[in-house]
Amino acid sequence: MTAQPSTQESTQATSTAPSETPPKASPLHPFYLIVDSCQWLERFLPLGLKLVQLRIKDLSATVLRYEISSAKTLCQAHGCQLIINDHWQLALELGCDFIHLGQEDLATAELTQIRRAGVKLGISTHDDKELAYALSLAPDYVALGPVYATQLKKMPWAPQGLEKLARWRQLVGDTPLVAIGGMTVERAAGAYEAGADAIAVVTDVLWHAQPEQRLQAWLEAAPKSAGAKP
């Protein structure tokens, strides 16, 4: 008759077995579109877009208020997370729950007021100093860019590349990491493999000859096991 291990032995064997902590899932949807008008949302939201930033420059306060309010209503109706770029005061006033700040706006924003309102915060970063400061604020994500050369605007930084993206993945810990700058569907797999939780896209969709089809290609390329709406 085969001897059975004692309860104590079984407990010891179980307790000494190595434990593995699964990686923390990102709360961000892996595809992150940036648009400059709520008119884009009317076209894209029915296709399944779940994470979008409204980035508007040089419009009057009245038009800006209309754009943010309309985007908020549209996104709520489709279960899409809306992120407002830079205009944090108006975003708070209109009840938005997620803001993105670039480095210049980060220097002047009332971060205490933003946090007191319970609003999530994403931060743009480009070098180690900016990353260290951003992480000290416990953001809900940090964005690294430009990963590749970008057509959207002139940048004082050289393309960061996938190697730096992978290094930052190690530095940020559980903080979600967004890759931005020169991203295309064809480059998506490399960025996700390097550690990006989400990829932010502008021109590859908005400047495409068939924006809806390109959006669908991005949604198909995004990892299916990644997070959804925060």
N, C-alpha and C positions, 0 to 999 in steps of 0.2 A: 504493500500500500504506500502510495507516494505521500510524503509528509507535506502538509500545507504550511505556508509561511504564517507566522503569528501576526496578530493585528498590529503589534508594535513594529515588526519588521516591515510590514506593508506600508505603514505610515512613514517610516524612516525612508523607505525606497522612494515613496512619492515626494517627500519633502526635499530629498536631495537631487531630484531630477531637475535639470535646468529649465527655468521658466523663460518664455519668450513673450515680450510685450509687443503686440501688433502695432505697426506705425499708426499714428493718429491721423484720422481721415481729415482732409481739408474741407472746410465749410463752403469753399468756393466752387462754383461750377467750373470745369476745366476750360471752357471757351468763354472769353471775356471780350465782348465787342464794345468799341468806343464810337459814339456817334455825335454829330454836331446839331442834330435837330430831332424833335419828336416825330417828324414825318417818317423818318427811317423806321421808327418803332411800329408804325401802322403796317409796314410791309414785313418786318422781320418777326415780330412777336407771334403771329399765327404759325410760324414755321418751327417754333420750339425754342427760341432764344430764352435763356434763363439768367443771364448775368450781363448787364450793360451799364456803361458809364456815359452820362450826358456831359460832354465837354464843349462848352460854348464860350466863345471869346467875342468881345467888341459888339455886344448888343445892348440896347437900352434896358433899363431896369424893368420897364413894363413888359417888353417882349421876353426878357429872361424869366420873369415871374410866370408868364404864360407857358413857356416851354417846360419849365420844371414842374409846374402843376399838372400840365397835360401828360408829361412823361410818367409822373407818379401814378396818375389814374390809369393809364394804359398798362403799366407794369403790374399794378395790383390786380388788374382784371385777368392777366395772363400768368400770374405766379412767377414773375421775373423780378430778380433783385436789381433795384436801381441804385446806382452810385452817382453822386453829384460831384463834379470836379470843381474844386476851388471855392465856389460860392457858398461857403459854409453858413453864413448868417441867414441867407435866404432859404437854404436847405432846412435849417432848424425851424425857421418861421413857418415853412410849409409842411412840416412834419415828416421830412425824409429821414431815413434811419441809417444811411451810409454815405460817407464823404471821402473823397480822395483829395489829398493835398500834395502839390509839388513843393520843391524845396523853398522857393521864394514865398509862397503862401503859407508854408509851415512856420516861417519865421515871424509872421504877423498874426496868425490865427490865435484865437483864445481857446487853447487846448482844454483848459479846465472847464470852460463853458460847454464845449463839445462833449466831453466825457460825462459831465453832470447830466446832460440831456440823454445819456444812454445811447449815443450814436456811434456806430462803428466807424473806424478810420483806417484808410489805406494810405501809404506814403511812397512817393517816388524816391529812388536812391540810385546813385551812379558810381560811388566810390566807397572805400572802407570807412571813412569818417562819417559820411552821410548815413551809412548803414548802422554804425554803432549808435548814432544819435537816434535814428528811427527806432531801433530795437529798445532803446531806453524808455520809449514812450508806450511800449506794449501795444503796437498796432495790430489790427486785425489782418493785415497783410503788408508785405513790402514788395515793391516792384523794382526789378533790375532792368536797366536799359541804357543805350540801345543794344540788344543782343547782336543784331546785324545792322548794317547801314540802313538808314531810314530815309524815305523820300518826303515824309510829312513836314519836317522842319530841320533847320540846321542845328546840329548838336555839337557842343564843345568837347564831347567825349568820343574817343574812338570806339568802334564796335567792341562790345565786351566779350562776345563769344561764348560757346557752350562750356568751355573749361572753367571760366569764371562763374558761370551759372551753377555748375556743379559744386564749386568751392563755396559759394554762398548758400547752397542748399545745406551744407554742413554747419555753416555759421548761424543760420536763422533758427535752427531747432524745429520746434513745432509751429512756428509762425508761417502761415501760407506764403509761398513765393510766386510772384507773377513775372513772367518773361514778356518783355515788350520791345518793339523796335525791329522793323524789317521782317516780321514774322509772316510766313506763308504756309499754306497747307502742306507743301512739300517739306518744309523745315520743322513741322510740328513734332514729329516723332522724336527727333533729336533733342528738342527742348524738354519734352515730357520725360525722356529717359535721363536727361541731365538733372532732373529734380524739380522742374517747374510744376506747381500745382495747377496753375492756370496760365493761359497764353492770351495776352491782350492784343487785339488786332484793330487796325483802322483801314489803311489803304487796300489791303488784300481783299477786303470785302467791298468797301464803299467806292473804290476806284475801279472795281472789276466791271467788265462789260455786262455781266449777268450777276448782279449782287445776290439775288435770292439763291441761285444755284451755288454760288461760292459759299454762302452762309451754311447751306445744307452740307456741303463738303466738309466744312469745319466741324459741324456738329457730329458728323460721322467719324471724323478723325480723332475727336476727343475721347479720352479713356472713359469707358462706360461705368467703371467702378468708383469714379471720383465723386466728390461731394456735389450737392445740389444747392438750392437756395439757402443762404445762411439763416 
